């Protein structure tokens, strides 16, 4: 077994809520290797966010195992585990009473890095997410646009140099232009920093454009996974439907644009 | 208006009253916060505990401030008796301690409720983010939740501060000097300058504290250190400015008590002037409740005050039967020695309940005694103060003279006299030493069957001072010197807005020449 390349493994994990009445994740197995960018696609209530939270123990699985770097997460300290994994929240989740610099530096500060190192790291990260440090360092989240906030959110997730980044619908609330730019920027970071990324999205187009591999979830179950090309060959009706929509949209768009130019 | 001597008298008492007010309210607020903040942090994620905490503090809040303060006095008294019998030491249930405890309890609701609400209202996405970036629950609380809830918590603390400072004015009757002394004294002696002064001083104090707290809050929120320094500095300066004078005031040797009515303020001023005349210093404790003042004397919290034989007979000795004046005094002295309280003697007048009616009508109907009333009572209305009709004196009067009035009405004592003078009621149960009897030309009906016990004004001295010759010698010249006419006129003057100390000087002038 090629354990060294294995970054995150979900092994038949299940999670229920409300004393077993709500089955959020049912028997899901998924293997993510180092350097991979995997998107988990599904509608609301499909269990995709629950699955993501099982990885850094924001939730604990009822059965099955989650392994990170070969180690069962149940055997690691949840606090240390979370500090070692980057997490990008839906609509950024920045702390409103902290400046941009304080938000970005939070995990290094929790880890006890020296303040001068943190300041340097903050500037480095701001540059990395294309925000001019001198302009943004001392601003508060409410002074930023949605896109800028999410860039800070990404910078915060990367601050403690994690090997793994988990993203919970990170670009969902942004306008299309910002979303595109931010998505591209993140893929560049993912590649340059050799990160392993799991991104959750309900948008199949976004998943296909950013991720190398896509896993589709519905009602807590994993319906299928693979590269966009592999998924396209799936005979699952839901997956077909998911893939058809962007395809049809693209075709229609093409037609409209052709009409106009004619 | 400011040339009125009452202003300067009010001003001269400010350091003492304000200092004590600040001391009691700030201690209470600090204690209340020290209890309610940790409790709120413990409870905000535990629904059962949270409901319990908010329920209890809400119930406390529904108790009127005055009642809460009054309840703590007997509670501590009982507790003190308990510790005395179990561990061999008691503590003073008078003044500072019951006030601080009651006010602290009173301050808990706004602090606890706002802390819980503030923490609960935080966007769950942020607590989740705190967890996600790797904070421990404690770090999440101190780095994210508390800073975000801070404005709401501070609003609670500010509300509590304003409440406590306002309610502290009610601690006067249980023996804590406060700005309430102005208000209680002013209401009794119709000294509106005092009332106004007390209210304004309490309001300004509350506003100042509120604004300093607001400054600290702003400073914490914007992390502007200068604001925090100004706010905290302002509070400290206020504390020092108000506490220093009251601490440096030479500690008076004798504490003179006074109950809550005009005559008592005059007599306390009179005794204080007598002590001063022989070079002894004293400090007044005014506006004390009837039971509070007796316990305070028995426990040496005050040294001397004037009580009335009939009151002690009924309230402290729990006696209902009535005896002739001399027998009653002798028995009373014997009983008081059980508490090791010393009776210096009677001042010479009595302040009893008595049936009072306009002189003209009494002469018209040929009524001179309570017995003469019986025939006409069926067509007459009688008014008394709030407790009179439930007191044994009334039962005794009714049986002795077979009095059955058409109607009984309860009234504020100050209004009773005007009501009977104007004919709105026919007879009132007045007080024999009240100055209004002369003012409205009323007459006191005789009580030939001695149904009402004598209410001789007697000077009582605390156990600690029982053998204090200097004190006794200073006050002995008053014994037997003050007749009912002199006391009535003194009360009338005080009721018309002259200061108690001014009236006391006048009274001494009048009686010392005899």
Interface residues (C-beta under 8 A of the other chain):
Chain A: X56 X58 X79 X80 X82 X83 X87 X89 X90 X91 X93 X94 X95 X96 X97 X106 X107 X110 X111 X156
Chain B: X125 X126 X128 X129 X130 X131 X132 X133 X134 X135 X136 X139 X143 X144 X147 X148 X221
